[in-house]
Amino acid sequence: MTDPDTVTETQRIVMHEQGAAEVMQLETAPLDAPGPGEVQIVQDAIGLNFMDVYQRSGTYTMSLPSPLGLEGAGRVIAIGEGVSDFSVGDAVAYGPVLGAYARHRNLPAARTVKLPEGIDARTAAAVLMKGTTVHYLLTRTYKVQPGDDVLFWAASGGVGQIAGQWGKALGARMIGVTAGAESCARLLRLGYAHAIDRKTEDVAARVREITGGKGVQVVYDSVGKASFDASLQSLGRYGMFVSFGATTGEAPAVTPGQLQYNGSLYFTRPTLADYIAERSDLVAAAEAIFDMVASGAIAVNIDQTYPLADVVRAHHDLEAGRTTGSSLLLPVGTS
């Protein structure tokens, strides 16, 4: 089944080698009809995530040439054989499915979710992967409880902003780490009870001060190498170190002795793919996220938008730390 907008070619970003942002090229490419179990969508917004940088730069090995981008939102324009959960015209979002940096694309229906009333494409593209990340971190990897003290690094980013609000809704005392007085002030409006400026403050010492010397129950660390020691020193007895990213390089190897002598700690390195491997988990997480947004518990801040053709600048800004909140790429034909 198709609608009049069905296309046979599209514009997309492709890299023929991994490296600096300039390896990304905008190309016109053929687009097949959706295959069995697939839907074809026209995209209105594309999410920008640091995982895109890892894949482009060579941190993760990719088969070349390769598309880029992992999430987006738009409207179904064609249905493949065997797809019964979607209809032409449905507003949808998805992630993570490689190839999001495009105007149109085919994707597995099993990785696609319908948008409820009140959630538009830009909001969905800005929140779905970041929200599913926060969902698994705060409700599954470590189940945040009322009264918990929680330390969250990179709190000004898209994931961090959602985490502060979600953690507050769960009854936790959220402590965010960011850079600069302006960013600290903003965190206090986004669910964080305390904001630590990593440029001017000793993070671990400040955490101990806030918690009366006890340390936090859990640290969520996406920074990696540069933050490892401070994260370890911020944990209280039986605390959990959740390492879920490495923007400054991989964290060093953790020895059993480090966990033993720092308070019988736990260390884990989870990944989103495992937590939404089953469609039922993806749908449940998406529903939880959209409910939180619809209720007003989470405000989605889209602080930067870029034309798809300006993807190189978008990656430069993301890598340089010039972005806050969520960033979107907008395909040609959107405004």
C-alpha positions in Angstrom: 0.0 0.0 0.0 1.3 3.4 -0.9 0.3 7.1 -1.1 1.1 9.7 -3.8 4.2 10.7 -1.9 5.9 7.4 -2.5 9.4 7.9 -3.9 12.0 6.0 -5.8 15.0 8.1 -4.7 16.0 10.2 -1.8 18.7 12.4 -0.4 20.8 10.9 2.4 24.1 11.3 4.1 26.8 8.7 3.4 30.4 8.2 4.5 32.9 6.3 2.4 35.5 6.3 5.1 35.5 7.0 8.8 37.1 10.0 10.3 36.5 13.7 10.8 33.0 15.2 10.2 34.0 16.1 6.7 33.8 12.4 5.6 30.0 12.8 5.5 28.6 13.6 2.1 25.0 14.4 0.9 24.1 12.1 -2.0 21.0 11.3 -4.0 20.4 7.5 -3.8 17.8 5.1 -5.2 15.1 4.0 -2.7 13.5 0.6 -3.1 9.9 -0.2 -2.2 9.6 -1.4 1.4 10.3 -5.1 1.8 8.5 -7.6 3.9 8.1 -6.4 7.4 9.1 -2.9 6.5 7.5 0.6 6.3 8.6 3.5 4.2 8.5 6.9 5.8 9.0 10.5 4.8 11.0 12.1 7.6 10.2 15.4 9.3 12.9 15.4 11.9 16.1 13.4 12.6 17.7 13.1 16.0 21.3 13.9 16.5 23.1 11.7 19.1 26.7 11.2 20.3 26.5 7.6 19.1 26.5 9.1 15.5 29.9 10.6 16.3 31.3 7.3 17.6 30.1 5.6 14.4 31.4 8.3 12.0 34.8 8.8 13.7 35.9 5.2 13.8 35.3 4.6 17.5 33.0 1.8 16.3 34.0 -0.1 13.2 31.4 0.3 10.4 31.0 -1.5 7.0 31.7 1.1 4.3 30.2 2.9 2.6 27.8 3.5 5.4 24.7 5.6 6.1 24.5 7.4 9.4 21.9 8.4 12.0 19.9 6.3 14.3 16.5 7.9 15.0 13.9 10.0 13.3 10.2 10.7 13.0 7.8 11.3 10.2 4.9 9.8 8.3 4.3 6.3 6.8 4.0 6.5 3.0 4.2 2.8 2.0 3.7 -0.5 3.7 5.6 -3.7 3.0 4.2 -7.3 2.9 3.1 -8.7 6.2 2.9 -5.4 8.1 -0.4 -5.1 9.9 0.3 -2.7 12.7 0.7 0.4 10.6 -1.2 2.3 7.9 -0.2 4.9 5.3 -0.5 8.3 7.0 0.5 7.1 10.5 2.7 9.5 12.4 5.7 7.4 13.6 9.1 7.5 15.2 11.9 4.9 15.5 15.3 4.2 16.8 17.9 2.9 16.8 18.0 2.0 13.2 21.0 3.0 11.1 20.3 5.3 8.2 18.3 8.1 9.7 20.2 10.9 8.0 17.9 10.9 5.0 14.7 12.6 3.6 13.0 9.2 3.1 13.8 5.7 4.2 12.7 2.1 4.8 12.8 0.6 8.2 11.6 -2.4 10.1 8.1 -2.1 11.4 9.3 -3.9 14.5 11.5 -0.9 15.4 8.8 1.7 14.7 6.3 3.2 17.1 3.2 5.2 16.5 3.0 8.8 17.9 0.1 9.5 20.3 -2.0 12.6 20.0 -0.1 15.7 21.2 3.4 14.4 20.3 4.7 15.9 17.1 7.6 14.6 14.9 10.2 17.1 16.2 9.5 16.2 19.8 9.5 12.5 19.1 12.8 12.7 17.2 14.3 14.7 20.0 13.2 12.5 22.8 12.8 8.8 21.7 16.3 7.5 21.9 17.4 9.8 24.7 14.2 9.0 26.6 14.6 5.2 26.1 18.2 5.6 27.4 16.9 7.5 30.5 14.1 4.9 30.9 16.4 1.9 31.1 19.1 3.7 33.2 16.7 5.0 35.9 14.1 2.2 36.0 16.0 -0.9 35.0 19.8 -0.8 35.3 19.4 0.8 38.7 15.9 1.3 39.9 15.9 4.8 41.3 13.9 5.1 44.5 12.4 8.0 46.4 15.0 9.6 48.5 18.0 8.4 46.5 20.9 10.7 45.8 21.8 10.4 42.1 24.8 11.9 40.3 24.4 12.5 36.6 27.3 13.6 34.3 26.8 15.7 31.2 23.6 16.9 32.7 23.1 19.8 30.2 22.8 17.4 27.2 19.7 15.9 25.9 19.9 12.7 27.9 20.9 14.7 31.0 18.1 17.1 30.8 15.5 14.3 30.5 17.2 12.4 33.4 17.0 15.4 35.8 13.3 15.7 35.3 12.6 12.0 35.3 14.6 11.4 38.4 12.8 14.2 40.2 9.5 12.7 39.2 10.7 9.4 40.8 11.4 11.3 44.1 15.2 11.3 43.9 17.6 14.1 44.7 19.3 14.7 41.4 22.8 16.2 41.3 24.0 17.2 37.8 27.5 17.9 36.6 27.9 20.5 33.8 30.3 23.3 32.8 29.7 27.0 33.5 27.5 29.1 35.8 24.8 29.5 33.1 24.5 25.8 32.6 24.3 25.2 36.3 21.5 27.7 36.7 19.6 26.0 33.9 19.9 22.6 35.5 18.2 23.8 38.6 15.2 24.6 36.4 15.3 21.0 35.0 14.7 18.8 38.0 18.2 18.9 39.5 18.4 19.8 43.2 22.1 20.6 42.8 24.4 21.6 39.9 28.1 21.1 40.0 30.4 23.1 37.7 33.2 20.7 36.8 35.4 23.6 35.6 35.5 25.3 39.0 34.5 22.7 41.5 35.9 19.4 42.8 33.0 17.1 41.8 33.6 14.3 44.4 34.2 16.8 47.2 31.1 18.7 46.4 29.0 15.4 46.3 30.3 14.5 49.7 29.3 17.9 51.0 25.8 17.7 49.5 25.2 14.2 50.9 26.7 14.8 54.3 29.7 12.6 53.6 27.7 9.5 52.6 28.0 9.7 48.8 25.4 8.8 46.2 23.5 5.6 45.6 24.2 5.7 41.9 26.4 7.5 39.4 25.4 7.7 35.7 28.6 8.5 33.8 28.6 9.0 30.0 31.9 10.9 30.0 34.3 8.0 30.6 38.0 8.4 31.1 38.0 12.0 32.4 35.3 11.5 35.0 36.1 8.0 36.2 38.0 8.8 39.4 35.5 11.5 40.5 32.6 9.1 39.9 34.2 6.4 41.9 34.9 8.7 44.8 31.4 10.1 44.7 29.7 6.7 45.5 28.5 5.7 48.9 28.6 2.2 50.3 27.0 -0.4 48.0 26.7 2.2 45.3 26.4 1.5 41.6 28.7 3.0 39.0 26.7 3.0 35.7 29.1 3.8 32.8 27.0 4.3 29.7 29.2 6.4 27.4 32.8 7.5 26.7 32.9 11.0 25.2 36.4 11.5 26.6 37.6 7.9 25.9 36.8 4.6 27.5 37.0 4.5 31.3 39.9 2.5 32.6 39.6 -1.2 33.5 37.9 -1.7 36.9 39.6 -4.2 39.3 37.7 -6.1 41.9 39.8 -4.4 44.6 38.6 -1.0 43.5 35.0 -2.1 44.1 35.9 -3.8 47.4 37.9 -1.0 49.0 35.6 1.9 47.9 32.5 0.6 49.6 31.5 -2.8 48.2 30.5 -1.1 44.9 28.9 -2.4 41.8 30.0 -1.5 38.2 28.1 -2.0 35.0 28.5 -1.0 31.4 25.0 -1.3 29.8 23.8 -0.5 26.3 20.5 0.6 25.0 20.3 -2.1 22.3 20.0 -4.8 25.0 17.2 -3.0 26.8 15.0 -2.6 23.8 16.0 -5.8 21.9 12.4 -7.0 22.3 9.7 -5.0 20.6 7.6 -5.2 23.7 10.4 -3.4 25.6 10.7 -0.7 23.0 7.0 -0.1 22.9 6.8 0.0 26.8 9.7 2.5 27.0 8.2 4.7 24.2 4.8 4.7 25.9 6.4 5.7 29.3 8.4 8.5 27.6 5.4 9.9 25.7 3.3 9.7 28.9 5.9 11.7 30.8 6.0 14.4 28.1 2.2 14.6 27.8 1.8 14.9 31.5 4.3 17.8 31.7 6.7 15.9 33.9 9.3 16.2 31.2 9.9 19.2 28.9 11.8 18.5 25.8 14.2 21.2 24.9 15.2 21.4 21.2 18.0 23.9 21.5 19.6 23.5 18.0 18.3 22.6 14.5 20.3 22.2 11.4 19.4 21.5 7.7 20.4 18.0 6.8 22.9 19.4 4.3 24.6 21.2 7.2 25.4 17.9 9.1 29.1 18.6 9.2 28.6 21.7 11.3 26.1 19.9 13.5 28.8 17.2 14.3 31.4 19.9 14.9 29.1 21.6 17.4 28.2 18.4 19.2 31.8 17.3 19.5 33.0 20.7 20.7 30.4 20.8 23.5 28.6 23.8 21.9 25.2 22.1 22.1 22.7 21.9 24.9 19.5 19.9 25.2 18.5 18.1 22.0 19.6 18.8 18.5 17.7 17.9 15.3 18.6 17.6 11.6 15.8 18.8 9.3 15.5 17.2 5.9 15.0 19.2 2.7 11.4 20.0 2.4 10.8 20.7 6.1 10.9 24.0 7.8 
